[in-house]
Amino acid sequence: MTEDDVYRTSTQYRLWSFTPESLALLRATTNATAAEGVKAAVQSLKAVTEHQDPSQDDLAAVGSEVDCLTIEEEQRIVSYYCLQTLNFVDFCEYPTNVKATAVQYLKRFYLTNSPMTYHPKEIMPTAVYLAMKAEDNFHYVKSFAEKLDNITTEDILAPEFLLTQGLRFTFDVRHPFHGLEGGFMELLAYANGKGQAGPLVCMSPKEIRDVMLGLTPPPGSSTMVRNVKELLARIQGAHGKAKETLKTSALLTDVYFLFTPSQIWLSTLLLVDPPLARFYLETKIPATSHLNVRLLTILQKCADTLRSSPAAQPGKEEKRELKRIDKKLAQCRNPQKMDLVGMNKAQKRDPEQNGGTGLDDQVAKRRRLEREKSIKESEDLFGPAIAHTGG
């Protein structure tokens, strides 16, 4: 089984990989569904508060007054809170994998949920807390809550099951960081005359190093490397820039949904040092091969997506626009979904009155079905459990 075969069995590939068209369609559907839900909830609330039973035409008129977010506005507000997630995790000095996983949880959740239904400000802390557990960097919820202003442990725990539902109970996120480190270890070995080319490329270690010494300079430089020491410095410089791109642009754009982890890290190298990236590919696949041309085309698309990343620090115009969107969001939130703590409590029954289960029958049944579905999906990858026999 190849590495590609292994990746194709992952939940990231099976559940969270899209074409640009299917991704856009999913977001459009989510936006339309949420807008309908907001209008229906507002109609219902006004009918109750006014103590009357208006006609359907009257209710429709009330709902039509709600100015809902557009798809683009939803994307901008989610992107802003993804950026806030990066800043918060950096402030807490949590590892990079926690930061990257938390952002992906937030982005995955808002593929099928709208900010109009659940505000990102309320989901973000829970996404970070869940990512800490998933990435084996667990902290007690009380100590975690103390790092946030005006946030209680209930505020963090209340949306947790809601978030896991939105993630379809899949917590594994395949990041490109390990691939980046492995690729640059190979490049350093090539520069030292110790690396071996792929089986389809006939080049000795010395020939590889000689070709690297003759590569054209990266963007922003006009100086050719003159020796191995300068070549190693060039590789280290490209590594630092590529890693920073993975920690920012790769997390703030849709590349995780559209490309594989290996394509993402190779695209960051293509972005910061195109001659070095093309040479690296040629040590694996001959330059004349149609596979090389096809892969370069894919990597260029990924690099273009990375270039479209929002700024790490929004400018004045962007801040003004975000404030406008946030004010609009305050007027078009679903009133039935605003109190997540209250919703969480409402989903539980008094254990003394309900046989000690503490759960609504409908909720318990849904959770059981979701667990069974998750177990079945895991068996597709690992096979069914081994049966124990007596004797």
C-alpha positions, 0 to 999 in steps of 0.5 A: 500500500502506497502513501497515497493509498493510505491517505485515500482511506483517511476521513480527511480525504473521504469526508473533507475533500472537495472540488472548488465547485462542490465546495461553493455549492455546499456553502451556498446550500448552508447559507440558504438553509440558515437564512430560511431558518432565521426567517422562520425563527423570527416569524415564530418569535414575533407571533409569540411575543405579540400574542396573536396568530397572524396569517401566513402572509403576515408571517412571511412579510415579517421574515422577509424583513430580515437582512441575512448574511450573504455567502461572502459575508459569512466567509469573511466573518469565519475567516476573521475568527480563524485569524483570531484563533491563530492569535489566541493559540499563539498567545497561549503558546500552544503547539503549532499542531493545536493551532492548525487543527483548531482552525480546521475544526472551525472551517469544517464546522462552518461548511454545514453551519452558518454564523447566523445559526451559531456565532463563531465567537462562541464556537472558537474556544470550544474548537481550540479546547477540542483540538488540544485534546485531539492533539494530545495537549490536554489542559483542564477546562477550568485552567483553559477558561481562565485564559479567556475573558468573560468565558466560563467552563459551561460556555466552552463545554456547552457547544462541544457535542454540537461541534463534534456533530458538525465535524461528523465525529472525525477529529483526525486532521492531516497536516503538511508539516511533517511532509515539509520537514521530510522534504527539506531533509532530502534537499539538505542531503542532496546539497551535501552530496548524499541524497539519492534520486527517485527510481525513475531519475538517473542522477548520481549524488554528485550530479544532483549537487552540481545541478543544485549549485547552478539553479537560478536564484529565488525571487527577490535575489539575483545572486547565484550560490557559489558553494555548498555553504551558500546552497545550504543557507538558501535551503534553510531560508526557503524552509523558514518561509515555507513553514511560515506560509503553512502556519498562516496562509495554508490555514486561512485559505481553502487549500486543506479542502482542495489539495492533499497535504503533500501538494500543500507543502510542495506548493509552499516551496514553489511559492518561495523558491520556484527553481528549487521546487521544480528541481526537487520534483525532477529528482522524483519524476523526469522533467519530460514526463507528463506526470511532472507537468500535471503535478506542476499545474496542480501545485501552481493552482494551490500556490495561487490559492495560498496567495489569496490568503487574507492579511494576518493583520486586517487593515482599516478598510477590512476592519470597517467592513468586518464591523459592518458585517458583525453588526448585520450578523447581530440583526440576523442571528437565529433567536432559537440558537443563541443561548448555547448553554441553555440549549445544552441544558434543555437537551438533558432531562432531570435524571431523577425523573427519567430513569437516571439516564439524564438524556432525552430519548430522541437525543440518546437515540440520535447519539447511538446512531451516530456512534454506530455510523462512526464505528462502521466507518472505522471498520471500513479502514481497520476491519471489524473487531476480532471475535473472542472464542471460548476454549 
